Amino acid sequence: MLELGSETLVITHDAMAEGVHFLSEQDPADVAWKLVATNLSDLAAKGAEPVGVLLGYQLGMDNSRFVTGLAEVLAFYNVPLLGGDTIAASGAQVLGLTAFGRATHRPVPSRSGAQAGDEVWITGPVGAAMLALEALKSGHGDSLAYRRPAALLAEGRALAPLVSAMMDVSDGLLLDASRMAAASAVTIDIERGAVPIATPEHRRDEALRWGEDYQLLFTASPGSTFPVPVHRIGQVHTCGPDALLLDGKVPTGKLGYQHGSYLCTMRRNGVALRRIHPIACPPPRSTGLWL
């Protein structure tokens, strides 16, 4: 964020790689949409109003379709393309976008403001992108949620004055909730059955760990009311030994999609304990390294 007089400029940058964030055979128009929408989702989590984007584009097999999709998404969200750069390169296509937004409320929401006693909320169901990717790969079913995700800009602006912390769910609800807890130095307890899901019930645990739904995850003081539909899914507690609990217990397995992990080494009774998942309050003698 950048303070400019009485205004706060919110700046975000995300990159997408072929084979990681989109399939090689995908329509480039959908890739363009996803690239812009995922960046605008970061602005939504700050309650910001988009003012423009800069594009870093590696030339691909069908550049005209990418341009078509880019024009569609920019028109849909009424966001101008301010400039950027193009390159020719071999190998998997890598794309980048920088989005600029104007904060509509100050202080600007962050992931580090959750406080013990707050309640945890989400704007909508998770798991839709997981099902959509399966549909895209199989050629059957609705794949829109994966191909063309929505940035909840109006919801973010409406919620910004009311939340203590907010972020979008991009890498999985459990992982992103643990990140919020770690940043806020609290423990978040998610109620497994309270989370709205877009999947059949038997796939609930997958839905809680799958990302790319771009719902807004936020905390607020008890008794808060909201101008948009939301779902209460948990509680914030004082900092414990684990950043995240699921129904009061430490969740097992992977929490979500991790681009990198925080390796924390703690010493307890002279024994080094190495932990990968986020820890809200590492002991004083711990050392950490981003991987």
C-alpha positions in Angstrom: 0.0 0.0 0.0 1.1 3.5 -0.8 -0.1 6.6 1.0 -0.7 9.5 -1.4 -2.1 12.5 0.5 -5.5 11.7 1.6 -5.7 8.5 -0.5 -4.3 5.0 -0.1 -3.1 3.2 -3.2 -3.3 -0.6 -3.0 -0.9 -2.4 -5.3 -0.8 -6.1 -6.0 1.0 -8.4 -8.4 0.3 -12.1 -9.2 1.8 -14.3 -11.8 0.4 -17.4 -13.5 2.4 -20.3 -15.1 1.2 -22.7 -17.7 0.8 -26.2 -16.2 0.4 -24.8 -12.7 -2.4 -22.2 -12.8 -3.9 -23.1 -16.2 -3.9 -26.0 -18.6 -1.8 -25.9 -21.7 -4.9 -26.6 -23.9 -7.1 -23.9 -22.2 -8.6 -21.2 -24.3 -6.3 -18.2 -23.9 -9.3 -15.9 -23.5 -10.1 -17.7 -20.3 -6.5 -17.5 -19.2 -6.6 -13.7 -19.6 -9.9 -13.5 -17.6 -8.4 -15.5 -14.8 -5.2 -13.5 -14.7 -7.1 -10.2 -14.3 -9.8 -11.6 -11.9 -7.3 -13.2 -9.5 -5.4 -9.9 -9.1 -8.7 -7.9 -8.7 -9.6 -10.4 -6.0 -6.6 -9.2 -4.0 -8.0 -5.7 -4.3 -11.4 -6.9 -3.2 -9.8 -8.3 0.0 -8.6 -4.7 0.8 -11.9 -3.1 0.0 -10.3 -1.3 -2.9 -11.7 0.1 -6.1 -9.6 -0.8 -9.2 -8.0 2.0 -11.1 -5.9 0.1 -13.6 -3.6 -2.8 -14.5 -0.2 -3.4 -16.0 0.3 -6.6 -18.0 3.5 -8.7 -18.4 2.8 -11.0 -21.4 4.8 -13.9 -22.8 3.7 -14.4 -26.4 1.8 -17.7 -26.8 0.2 -19.9 -29.5 -3.0 -17.8 -29.9 -2.4 -14.2 -28.8 -5.6 -13.0 -30.5 -7.7 -15.1 -28.2 -5.8 -13.8 -25.2 -6.5 -10.2 -26.3 -10.2 -11.0 -26.7 -10.4 -12.4 -23.2 -8.5 -9.5 -21.8 -10.9 -7.0 -23.4 -13.8 -8.9 -22.0 -12.6 -9.0 -18.4 -11.5 -5.4 -18.4 -14.8 -4.3 -19.7 -16.7 -6.5 -17.2 -14.9 -4.9 -14.3 -14.6 -1.5 -15.9 -10.8 -1.4 -15.4 -8.4 0.2 -17.9 -5.2 -1.4 -19.1 -2.5 1.2 -18.3 0.4 -0.5 -20.1 2.9 -3.3 -19.7 5.3 -5.3 -21.8 5.5 -8.4 -24.0 8.3 -10.9 -24.5 9.0 -13.9 -26.7 10.4 -16.9 -24.9 10.5 -20.7 -25.1 9.1 -23.1 -22.5 5.9 -22.9 -20.5 4.1 -19.6 -20.7 4.4 -17.3 -17.7 2.1 -14.3 -17.3 2.1 -11.4 -14.8 -0.3 -8.7 -13.9 0.0 -5.7 -11.5 -3.3 -4.2 -10.3 -3.8 -0.8 -8.7 -6.7 0.1 -6.5 -7.9 3.0 -4.4 -8.8 2.1 -0.8 -12.4 2.9 0.0 -11.9 2.6 3.8 -9.1 3.4 6.1 -7.5 1.6 7.9 -7.3 -0.7 5.0 -8.2 -4.3 6.0 -5.3 -6.7 6.3 -4.9 -10.4 7.3 -3.1 -9.4 10.5 -6.0 -7.7 12.4 -7.9 -10.7 13.8 -8.4 -10.5 17.6 -9.3 -13.1 20.2 -13.1 -13.2 20.6 -13.8 -12.3 16.9 -15.9 -14.6 14.8 -14.7 -16.0 11.4 -16.9 -15.6 8.3 -16.8 -16.4 4.6 -18.8 -14.9 1.7 -19.7 -18.2 -0.1 -19.0 -21.9 -0.8 -15.6 -23.4 -1.4 -14.9 -26.4 -3.7 -16.5 -25.0 -6.9 -13.1 -24.5 -8.6 -12.1 -28.1 -7.8 -15.2 -29.5 -9.5 -14.8 -27.1 -12.4 -11.3 -28.2 -13.1 -12.4 -31.8 -13.0 -15.1 -30.9 -15.5 -12.6 -29.0 -17.7 -10.2 -32.0 -17.8 -13.0 -34.5 -18.5 -14.8 -32.3 -21.1 -18.1 -32.8 -19.2 -19.9 -30.5 -16.8 -19.6 -26.8 -15.8 -16.0 -25.6 -15.7 -16.7 -21.8 -15.4 -15.6 -21.4 -11.8 -12.1 -22.5 -12.7 -11.9 -20.8 -16.1 -13.4 -17.5 -15.2 -13.4 -16.9 -11.4 -15.2 -13.8 -9.9 -13.5 -11.0 -8.0 -15.9 -10.0 -5.2 -15.1 -6.3 -5.5 -18.5 -5.0 -4.3 -18.6 -7.4 -1.4 -15.1 -6.3 -0.4 -16.0 -2.6 -0.4 -19.1 -3.3 1.6 -17.3 -5.4 4.2 -14.1 -3.3 4.6 -15.5 -0.9 7.3 -16.8 -3.8 9.4 -14.0 -6.4 9.5 -11.0 -6.8 11.7 -9.1 -8.9 9.1 -9.8 -10.0 5.6 -8.2 -11.9 2.7 -9.3 -13.9 -0.3 -9.3 -17.7 -0.4 -6.8 -18.6 -3.2 -4.8 -21.5 -1.8 -7.4 -23.4 0.3 -9.6 -22.3 3.1 -7.7 -24.1 5.8 -4.3 -22.9 4.6 -5.4 -19.3 4.2 -7.1 -19.3 7.6 -3.9 -20.5 9.1 -2.0 -17.7 7.4 -4.5 -15.2 8.8 -4.0 -16.6 12.3 -0.3 -16.6 12.0 -0.2 -13.0 10.8 -2.6 -11.9 13.6 -0.8 -14.0 16.3 -4.0 -15.8 17.2 -5.5 -19.3 16.9 -8.4 -19.7 14.5 -10.8 -22.6 15.1 -12.8 -23.5 12.0 -16.1 -25.4 12.4 -15.9 -28.0 9.7 -19.6 -28.5 9.2 -20.4 -24.8 9.1 -18.3 -24.1 6.0 -20.6 -23.8 2.9 -19.3 -26.2 0.1 -20.1 -26.5 -3.6 -19.2 -30.2 -3.5 -21.1 -33.3 -2.4 -20.8 -33.9 1.4 -18.3 -36.8 1.1 -15.8 -34.4 -0.6 -16.1 -31.7 2.2 -12.5 -32.2 3.4 -11.2 -31.8 -0.2 -13.2 -28.6 -0.6 -11.8 -27.1 2.6 -8.2 -27.7 1.2 -8.7 -26.8 -2.5 -8.1 -23.3 -3.6 -9.0 -20.9 -6.3 -12.5 -20.1 -5.1 -11.7 -16.5 -4.3 -14.3 -16.1 -1.6 -13.5 -13.5 1.0 -12.5 -14.8 4.4 -12.8 -12.3 7.3 -13.1 -11.8 11.0 -15.3 -9.4 12.9 -16.4 -8.7 16.4 -19.4 -10.7 17.8 -22.8 -9.3 17.0 -21.7 -7.7 13.8 -24.2 -7.5 10.9 -23.2 -7.4 7.3 -24.8 -5.9 4.1 -23.9 -8.9 2.0 -24.7 -12.7 2.4 -22.0 -14.3 4.6 -21.6 -17.5 6.6 -20.1 -17.8 10.1 -17.6 -20.6 10.1 -15.5 -20.3 13.2 -14.0 -18.4 16.2 -10.8 -16.6 17.0 -9.0 -17.5 20.2 -5.9 -16.3 22.0 -2.6 -17.6 20.6 -2.0 -21.3 21.2 0.7 -23.7 20.0 -1.1 -24.1 16.6 -2.3 -21.4 14.3 -5.3 -23.4 13.1 -7.8 -25.8 14.6 -10.6 -27.7 12.9 -13.4 -28.5 15.3 -11.0 -27.9 18.2 -8.3 -30.3 16.9 -5.2 -29.8 14.8 -6.1 -30.8 11.2 -4.1 -33.6 9.6 -2.5 -33.7 6.2 -2.0 -30.8 3.8 -4.0 -27.6 4.5 -4.0 -26.4 0.9 -1.7 -25.5 -2.0 1.6 -24.2 -0.7 3.9 -22.3 -3.1 6.5 -22.2 -0.3 6.6 -23.3 3.3 7.8 -21.8 6.4 10.3 -24.1 8.0 10.4 -23.5 11.8 13.0 -25.2 14.1 12.1 -25.2 17.7 14.1 -26.5 20.6 12.3 -28.2 23.4 14.3 -29.9 26.2 17.3 -29.8 24.0 15.6 -31.5 21.0 15.2 -29.7 17.7 11.6 -29.9 16.4 11.1 -28.9 12.8 7.6 -28.0 11.7 6.3 -27.0 8.2 2.8 -25.7 8.9 2.3 -22.1 10.0 2.8 -21.5 13.7 1.1 -18.4 15.2 3.4 -17.8 18.1 6.8 -19.5 17.7 8.8 -19.8 21.0 11.6 -17.3 21.5 14.3 -19.8 20.8 12.8 -20.8 17.4 14.4 -19.9 14.1 12.6 -19.8 10.8 13.5 -19.9 7.1 11.2 -19.3 4.1 11.5 -22.2 1.6 
